[in-house]
């Protein structure tokens, strides 16, 4: 894929449904009794992997574009899969389903692609083992494939060493099958989609400070879910509109959950002109339209408690920092090293290729912005967020940018390049 600046971005766009919420809507719908109707489901490869795994365990799921219907069979309605469950490139699928599978009365194996089989799973193996689960890494390296056998689970209070919605959700889902209440305490609060949606389906879930708890054996009932636009997908168009002079873009119906809105807060600190319109707080997940205009940006520091609310947006924030005046420091973000790629190393490598003064740190990076940047050949390392970030950078660079393995964006946003081209006309 080759890109270069063409024109200011103009128009409006409805970005695809939220990836985290789409995953969970299928999972919880499968464990509920009756029909769950999902609208604006994200049809990216990751979420389709979740659907495929539950179909393999006997759950009927119909799909018509972004409309998905799950015919749930209750908390104990899953059946033993005929073979290995394949999560593709989806870490969310592996980690959350590990919690569900740990409570089943049948054995299972869950794995994924080569990237997934290098990502750390000890963070879920440890709490599940403490709950009494029989779950092991087949290769003995703390990574997938994971071998899961029937076991009796116990309610625990788990002090998580990392603020991770995937770890928290895994433990809470295992808690559905435990013999007592299960709690997770995080260093800071991570995204809370699981708590909100489980409560919506009928589970007894409480949240107090950094601790979330769940009672076992609830009766979950099918629901109607309208998935808001994914702020992680909207982030690329926010950045593009901010960087390309003369741009004005309206992004429709984007989720503004306060555990996910760190991107908005940091952009505003950098001087971004972003206005929220038509805010809707009537459902479990608040949403709004974003009106974004091109802006002069300045550097900032991104650290501490805000990091979990924007961990997936840090690559595109690094691109914004490269074009902003002054220095931006990103720290407390070592989690970037264990994503689809080592995003600290990969972002640093590629930002340097376009002429940015950037320095990698153990838990982040230092970006000295304001230099004139130029096109280059970008190695995405097959990481969708890296590819999309440099597609945006290409619009503000001089010359042409080529992105290797650019089709990796299908993991989360199959129509990304079409939408970007539509706004640039």
TIZATI-964150 format. One line per field, with one value per residue (C-alpha): x negated, y negated, z. Coordinates in pm, 1 decimal. Last residue first. Layout:
x: (X | ...)
y: (Y | ...)
z: (Z | ...)
! end
This chain:
x: (1154.4 | 961.0 | 1263.3 | 1345.6 | 981.7 | 968.3 | 1294.2 | 1167.7 | 836.5 | 1009.2 | 1270.9 | 1150.4 | 1100.6 | 993.8 | 801.0 | 854.2 | 580.8 | 324.1 | 371.2 | 83.5 | -176.9 | -439.8 | -334.4 | -474.8 | -491.8 | -519.2 | -652.6 | -618.5 | -453.3 | -112.7 | 101.3 | -163.0 | -132.1 | 228.7 | 129.8 | -148.0 | 99.6 | 316.6 | 23.6 | -99.4 | 248.4 | 292.1 | -38.0 | -172.4 | -526.2 | -405.5 | -736.9 | -719.2 | -896.5 | -944.0 | -765.1 | -907.6 | -891.2 | -964.1 | -1067.9 | -823.5 | -844.1 | -1092.2 | -942.0 | -1050.1 | -936.0 | -761.1 | -829.1 | -1187.1 | -1256.2 | -1281.6 | -1407.8 | -1256.0 | -1376.2 | -1142.3 | -1274.4 | -1018.5 | -1239.3 | -1285.6 | -909.5 | -928.9 | -1190.6 | -1037.8 | -691.2 | -825.5 | -1037.3 | -769.0 | -496.9 | -656.3 | -413.5 | -55.8 | -79.9 | -341.3 | -582.3 | -303.6 | -233.6 | -553.9 | -341.1 | -433.3 | -593.7 | -523.1 | -711.4 | -622.6 | -868.7 | -803.9 | -584.5 | -356.9 | -419.7 | -596.9 | -357.2 | -60.6 | -238.3 | -303.4 | 66.1 | 137.2 | -75.3 | 60.8 | 423.7 | 440.5 | 318.1 | 558.8 | 764.5 | 499.5 | 242.8 | 446.9 | 342.7 | -23.3 | -179.7 | -139.9 | -351.0 | -279.8 | -397.9 | -220.7 | 44.2 | 165.4 | 514.4 | 721.1 | 1086.5 | 1267.6 | 1643.0 | 1698.7 | 2049.6 | 2135.8 | 2159.4 | 2227.8 | 2220.9 | 2487.6 | 2750.8 | 2905.7 | 2581.1 | 2614.4 | 2402.0 | 2529.5 | 2208.7 | 1855.4 | 1614.8 | 1248.8 | 1000.1 | 671.8 | 427.2 | 201.6 | 403.5 | 710.9 | 548.2 | 457.0 | 812.9 | 966.4 | 726.7 | 791.0 | 1158.1 | 1164.5 | 1238.3 | 1466.8 | 1683.3 | 1705.5 | 1821.0 | 1848.7 | 2185.5 | 2073.9 | 1733.5 | 1760.4 | 1447.9 | 1297.7 | 960.5 | 798.1 | 444.9 | 390.0 | 277.7 | 595.0 | 815.3 | 571.9 | 545.9 | 921.6 | 946.7 | 697.8 | 859.4 | 1203.0 | 1084.7 | 979.4 | 1294.5 | 1495.1 | 1841.6 | 2114.6 | 2251.9 | 2630.0 | 2714.3 | 3050.1 | 3046.7 | 3044.1 | 3078.0 | 2805.5 | 2910.0 | 2624.4 | 2410.0 | 2138.6 | 2127.2 | 1897.3 | 1653.4 | 1461.6 | 1200.3 | 1016.4 | 1261.8 | 1578.4 | 1738.3 | 2016.3 | 2141.1 | 2445.1 | 2509.6 | 2829.3 | 2728.9 | 2685.2 | 2464.3 | 2245.4 | 2236.4 | 2121.8 | 1866.3 | 1726.0 | 1698.9 | 1497.0 | 1174.3 | 889.3 | 904.9 | 567.4 | 341.5 | 613.8 | 825.6 | 1015.3 | 1296.7 | 1471.5 | 1773.6 | 1812.1 | 1814.3 | 1687.0 | 1853.5 | 1936.8 | 1604.0 | 1425.7 | 1584.7 | 1464.3 | 1110.0 | 1095.8 | 1251.2 | 989.0 | 704.0 | 842.6 | 923.7 | 560.7 | 421.2 | 127.0 | 17.4 | 371.8 | 470.5 | 702.1 | 973.8 | 1084.4 | 1394.5 | 1312.3 | 1331.0 | 1388.8 | 1194.9 | 1248.4 | 934.3 | 779.2 | 475.3 | 351.3 | 176.1 | 77.9 | -193.6 | -344.8 | -647.5 | -561.5 | -481.4 | -131.3 | -68.1 | 142.7 | 488.9 | 644.8 | 839.9 | 835.2 | 901.1 | 527.9 | 472.7 | 707.3 | 519.8 | 181.5 | 280.3 | 431.4 | 113.1 | -87.3 | 65.7 | -214.7 | -204.1 | -423.9 | -153.3 | 73.8 | -173.3 | -205.8 | 171.1 | 410.6 | 466.2 | 736.5 | 750.5 | 1054.3 | 1163.7 | 1529.1 | 1715.4 | 1668.3 | 1542.2 | 1190.7 | 1343.9 | 1507.8 | 1190.9 | 980.0 | 1240.3 | 1144.9 | 772.6 | 784.1 | 1055.9 | 902.7 | 563.9 | 718.3 | 483.3 | 662.7 | 860.5 | 862.6 | 1045.2 | 890.0 | 1119.1 | 1468.0 | 1563.9 | 1725.7 | 2069.5 | 2171.7 | 2502.1 | 2382.6 | 2427.0 | 2730.6 | 2799.3 | 2771.8 | 2899.3 | 2670.8 | 2795.8 | 2553.2 | 2621.6 | 2303.2 | 2350.1 | 2620.2 | 2490.6 | 2647.8 | 2502.3 | 2606.1 | 2389.6 | 2262.0 | 1906.5 | 1761.2 | 2010.0 | 1858.4 | 1506.7 | 1618.8 | 1795.6 | 1481.6 | 1271.0 | 1516.4 | 1434.3 | 1064.0 | 1114.0 | 1310.6 | 1690.7 | 1748.2 | 2110.3 | 2329.0 | 2638.8 | 2640.5 | 2951.5 | 2919.9 | 3172.3 | 3244.7 | 3062.7 | 2724.7 | 2382.1 | 2371.7 | 2493.2 | 2210.2 | 1948.1 | 2108.9 | 2160.1 | 1812.9 | 1628.5 | 1837.4 | 1783.2 | 1405.3 | 1403.1 | 1632.2 | 1845.0 | 1707.7 | 1658.9 | 1953.0 | 1806.3 | 1865.7 | 1711.6 | 1382.7 | 1017.6 | 784.5 | 632.5 | 387.9 | 101.5 | -70.6 | 2.8 | -137.6 | 0.0)
y: (-1330.9 | -1266.6 | -1151.6 | -872.6 | -765.1 | -713.6 | -517.4 | -292.3 | -242.9 | -137.5 | 97.3 | 416.6 | 247.1 | 473.9 | 770.9 | 643.4 | 386.3 | 658.1 | 567.0 | 317.4 | 593.2 | 331.5 | -32.0 | -259.6 | -633.6 | -889.3 | -1242.2 | -1496.3 | -1369.2 | -1473.9 | -1221.0 | -950.2 | -984.5 | -866.8 | -553.6 | -527.6 | -487.2 | -243.6 | -9.0 | -27.1 | 44.8 | 345.1 | 509.2 | 722.8 | 610.3 | 278.3 | 222.1 | -131.1 | -236.3 | -611.3 | -943.7 | -1259.3 | -1454.5 | -1822.2 | -1846.2 | -1961.5 | -1672.6 | -1534.6 | -1196.4 | -1016.8 | -655.4 | -401.8 | -159.6 | -51.1 | -369.5 | -417.4 | -749.6 | -950.0 | -1236.4 | -1179.4 | -1148.7 | -915.8 | -613.2 | -722.9 | -698.5 | -347.2 | -213.7 | -387.5 | -254.7 | 99.5 | 99.6 | -45.2 | 151.5 | 487.3 | 655.7 | 782.1 | 650.3 | 754.5 | 458.2 | 201.3 | 323.9 | 140.0 | -176.9 | -352.5 | -626.5 | -834.4 | -1165.5 | -1426.8 | -1699.9 | -2025.9 | -2119.8 | -1839.8 | -1635.3 | -1345.1 | -1372.2 | -1299.4 | -985.2 | -878.7 | -934.9 | -695.4 | -426.1 | -505.6 | -448.3 | -83.5 | -171.1 | -464.2 | -410.6 | -182.3 | -468.5 | -738.3 | -620.6 | -698.6 | -855.0 | -1066.4 | -1382.6 | -1659.3 | -1804.9 | -2075.4 | -2066.6 | -2319.0 | -2209.1 | -2065.6 | -2030.7 | -1738.3 | -1716.0 | -1399.3 | -1248.9 | -1096.7 | -768.7 | -634.3 | -255.0 | -103.8 | -308.6 | -652.0 | -849.6 | -999.1 | -1298.6 | -1468.7 | -1663.4 | -1640.4 | -1906.2 | -1840.4 | -2120.2 | -1966.0 | -2165.7 | -1885.3 | -1863.8 | -1821.6 | -1527.5 | -1373.7 | -1390.2 | -1257.2 | -962.8 | -886.3 | -816.5 | -440.9 | -407.6 | -711.7 | -526.7 | -770.0 | -534.3 | -689.1 | -763.2 | -959.2 | -1100.7 | -1449.1 | -1562.1 | -1905.0 | -1934.1 | -2258.4 | -2151.0 | -1772.9 | -1690.5 | -1723.4 | -1555.5 | -1265.7 | -1224.7 | -1214.2 | -980.3 | -740.6 | -763.9 | -668.5 | -307.4 | -301.1 | -498.6 | -204.8 | -306.9 | -206.8 | 150.9 | 160.8 | 460.4 | 632.4 | 883.9 | 1255.9 | 1352.9 | 1448.5 | 1653.1 | 1604.7 | 1895.9 | 1715.4 | 1360.8 | 1106.1 | 848.5 | 549.5 | 364.6 | 47.0 | -182.6 | 13.1 | 213.4 | 468.3 | 745.5 | 963.4 | 1089.4 | 1002.1 | 946.3 | 571.7 | 651.1 | 865.3 | 575.9 | 308.5 | 527.3 | 661.4 | 316.9 | 178.1 | 55.9 | 66.8 | -86.4 | -146.3 | 96.5 | 359.8 | 548.1 | 854.5 | 1022.1 | 1359.8 | 1452.5 | 1818.7 | 2169.5 | 2058.4 | 2091.2 | 1723.9 | 1644.5 | 1782.8 | 1491.8 | 1248.5 | 1386.2 | 1357.4 | 1010.2 | 878.0 | 1026.8 | 889.0 | 550.7 | 519.2 | 299.7 | 518.9 | 682.5 | 815.0 | 855.3 | 1159.0 | 1211.9 | 1572.0 | 1778.4 | 2143.6 | 2342.8 | 2717.5 | 2853.8 | 2977.1 | 2963.4 | 2674.2 | 2702.9 | 2364.2 | 2330.0 | 2061.4 | 1899.3 | 1951.2 | 2128.2 | 2486.8 | 2571.4 | 2694.1 | 2402.6 | 2538.1 | 2498.9 | 2708.5 | 2440.5 | 2428.1 | 2054.6 | 1998.6 | 2172.0 | 1923.0 | 1635.1 | 1758.6 | 1877.1 | 1537.3 | 1328.4 | 1633.1 | 1587.1 | 1383.7 | 1338.8 | 1560.5 | 1810.7 | 1517.4 | 1395.3 | 1740.7 | 1773.9 | 1884.6 | 2148.2 | 2292.4 | 2654.7 | 2798.5 | 3052.0 | 3082.9 | 2992.6 | 2619.4 | 2364.4 | 2319.0 | 2269.4 | 1941.7 | 1795.6 | 1913.7 | 1755.5 | 1412.3 | 1462.2 | 1637.9 | 1422.2 | 1096.3 | 1200.6 | 1225.4 | 1314.6 | 1637.3 | 1757.6 | 2121.9 | 2367.9 | 2712.7 | 2995.3 | 3143.4 | 2878.3 | 2998.5 | 2846.1 | 2510.7 | 2489.2 | 2451.5 | 2073.2 | 2070.6 | 2191.6 | 1863.8 | 1811.8 | 1532.9 | 1292.6 | 1071.9 | 761.9 | 612.9 | 794.4 | 1053.6 | 1301.9 | 1599.9 | 1767.3 | 2110.1 | 2214.7 | 2571.8 | 2531.6 | 2489.4 | 2208.0 | 2046.3 | 2056.1 | 1928.5 | 1627.2 | 1535.1 | 1567.2 | 1335.1 | 1077.2 | 1091.0 | 1096.7 | 771.5 | 778.3 | 532.5 | 563.6 | 262.4 | 432.7 | 736.0 | 939.1 | 1182.9 | 1467.2 | 1700.4 | 1794.4 | 1630.9 | 1791.6 | 1746.2 | 1386.4 | 1322.6 | 1435.1 | 1271.1 | 935.5 | 957.2 | 969.4 | 685.9 | 470.5 | 497.3 | 432.3 | 128.0 | 110.8 | -24.4 | -399.1 | -612.2 | -884.8 | -1245.9 | -1476.4 | -1648.4 | -1550.8 | -1802.6 | -1694.3 | -1448.1 | -1366.3 | -1039.2 | -668.0 | -340.1 | 0.0)
z: (-172.4 | 149.6 | 351.6 | 105.0 | 86.4 | 462.2 | 457.5 | 178.0 | 359.0 | 681.5 | 536.5 | 708.1 | 1047.7 | 1337.3 | 1199.0 | 843.4 | 915.6 | 839.5 | 471.5 | 495.3 | 498.2 | 404.5 | 414.5 | 143.0 | 203.3 | -74.7 | -61.6 | 216.5 | 531.7 | 670.5 | 482.9 | 529.9 | 908.7 | 881.7 | 689.8 | 947.7 | 1234.0 | 1036.0 | 973.3 | 1333.2 | 1468.1 | 1239.6 | 1334.6 | 1049.5 | 1136.2 | 990.8 | 811.5 | 673.4 | 353.2 | 374.7 | 332.1 | 483.4 | 808.5 | 867.4 | 1232.4 | 1503.2 | 1742.5 | 1989.6 | 2080.1 | 2397.2 | 2423.8 | 2644.2 | 2926.6 | 2856.4 | 2661.0 | 2286.2 | 2152.6 | 1870.4 | 1649.7 | 1353.4 | 999.0 | 838.2 | 911.5 | 1273.3 | 1323.1 | 1181.7 | 1423.6 | 1725.3 | 1640.6 | 1599.8 | 1916.0 | 2143.8 | 1966.4 | 2032.9 | 1796.3 | 1825.1 | 2183.3 | 2437.0 | 2420.1 | 2444.7 | 2800.0 | 2898.9 | 2893.4 | 3220.0 | 3005.3 | 2695.3 | 2675.0 | 2414.8 | 2324.8 | 2143.8 | 1849.6 | 1730.4 | 1414.2 | 1586.1 | 1882.1 | 1655.6 | 1534.5 | 1895.3 | 1965.2 | 1678.1 | 1842.4 | 2191.4 | 2090.7 | 2199.4 | 2551.4 | 2577.0 | 2894.2 | 3047.0 | 3024.3 | 3202.7 | 3549.5 | 3499.7 | 3194.5 | 2882.8 | 2890.5 | 2639.0 | 2309.0 | 2113.8 | 1844.2 | 1587.9 | 1487.7 | 1202.9 | 1300.8 | 1465.8 | 1533.1 | 1736.4 | 1767.1 | 2104.0 | 2296.0 | 2645.6 | 2701.6 | 2928.5 | 2750.7 | 2809.3 | 2815.1 | 2466.7 | 2368.1 | 2053.9 | 1988.0 | 2130.0 | 2001.4 | 1920.3 | 1842.9 | 1958.9 | 2171.4 | 2301.6 | 2624.4 | 2404.9 | 2228.7 | 2566.0 | 2698.6 | 2377.1 | 2362.0 | 2730.3 | 2650.8 | 2720.3 | 3094.8 | 3064.5 | 2806.1 | 2515.4 | 2238.8 | 1893.2 | 1732.9 | 1426.2 | 1339.3 | 1186.3 | 1000.1 | 929.1 | 756.5 | 639.1 | 728.4 | 769.9 | 1125.4 | 1333.1 | 1072.5 | 1040.6 | 1418.0 | 1472.0 | 1174.4 | 1330.2 | 1676.0 | 1541.2 | 1523.4 | 1890.3 | 1974.6 | 1840.1 | 1724.1 | 1965.7 | 1972.3 | 1997.3 | 2214.2 | 2255.5 | 2538.8 | 2615.8 | 2981.7 | 3228.1 | 3530.4 | 3773.0 | 3895.9 | 4089.1 | 4230.9 | 4068.4 | 4202.1 | 4059.0 | 4265.2 | 4161.6 | 4341.1 | 4403.4 | 4125.2 | 4173.8 | 3946.7 | 4018.1 | 3665.5 | 3477.8 | 3113.9 | 3175.8 | 3478.2 | 3253.4 | 3005.7 | 3247.5 | 3425.6 | 3100.1 | 2939.1 | 3232.6 | 3072.5 | 3325.5 | 3674.2 | 3837.9 | 4026.2 | 3977.9 | 4232.0 | 4110.5 | 4303.2 | 4295.9 | 4509.8 | 4594.1 | 4448.2 | 4108.5 | 3765.8 | 3700.3 | 3866.8 | 3561.2 | 3375.7 | 3642.9 | 3620.1 | 3241.9 | 3249.0 | 3490.2 | 3287.6 | 2960.9 | 3113.8 | 3217.0 | 3493.5 | 3584.5 | 3912.4 | 3963.3 | 4327.0 | 4300.9 | 4559.1 | 4518.2 | 4442.5 | 4390.4 | 4067.1 | 4041.3 | 3747.8 | 3392.7 | 3173.9 | 2979.3 | 2749.1 | 2630.0 | 2294.1 | 2375.4 | 2586.4 | 2932.0 | 2786.7 | 2883.3 | 2521.6 | 2603.6 | 2839.4 | 3122.7 | 3269.0 | 3544.7 | 3727.7 | 4106.9 | 4148.7 | 4204.2 | 3869.9 | 3705.4 | 3868.9 | 3740.4 | 3392.5 | 3310.8 | 3343.6 | 3236.4 | 2890.2 | 2734.6 | 2354.9 | 2137.5 | 2039.3 | 1955.8 | 1692.4 | 1535.4 | 1499.9 | 1771.5 | 2038.7 | 2259.2 | 2375.7 | 2547.2 | 2807.2 | 2911.0 | 3232.0 | 3174.9 | 3428.3 | 3288.6 | 2942.7 | 3044.7 | 3197.0 | 2903.9 | 2675.5 | 2802.4 | 2743.8 | 2407.4 | 2250.7 | 2371.8 | 2234.0 | 1888.6 | 1603.1 | 1510.0 | 1811.9 | 1699.0 | 1926.4 | 1879.1 | 1773.9 | 1810.3 | 2063.6 | 2387.4 | 2436.8 | 2582.7 | 2767.0 | 3127.3 | 3157.4 | 2931.0 | 2578.8 | 2392.1 | 2038.9 | 1920.9 | 1653.7 | 1462.0 | 1253.9 | 1105.5 | 776.1 | 829.4 | 1084.8 | 1256.4 | 1565.4 | 1689.0 | 1982.6 | 1974.0 | 2099.1 | 1747.7 | 1694.5 | 2001.9 | 1856.8 | 1515.0 | 1668.7 | 1863.7 | 1548.6 | 1370.9 | 1637.1 | 1554.7 | 1176.0 | 1167.6 | 1141.1 | 1426.0 | 1536.7 | 1453.0 | 1599.0 | 1828.3 | 1906.0 | 2195.4 | 2192.3 | 2480.2 | 2799.5 | 2836.9 | 2804.2 | 2424.2 | 2459.5 | 2705.7 | 2457.0 | 2153.2 | 2325.9 | 2477.8 | 2147.9 | 2001.7 | 2312.7 | 2287.7 | 1911.9 | 1920.6 | 1609.6 | 1284.8 | 1226.9 | 1115.7 | 894.5 | 807.1 | 550.3 | 476.2 | 503.8 | 342.4 | 10.8 | -146.0 | 88.8 | 9.5 | 25.2 | -107.2 | 0.0)
! end
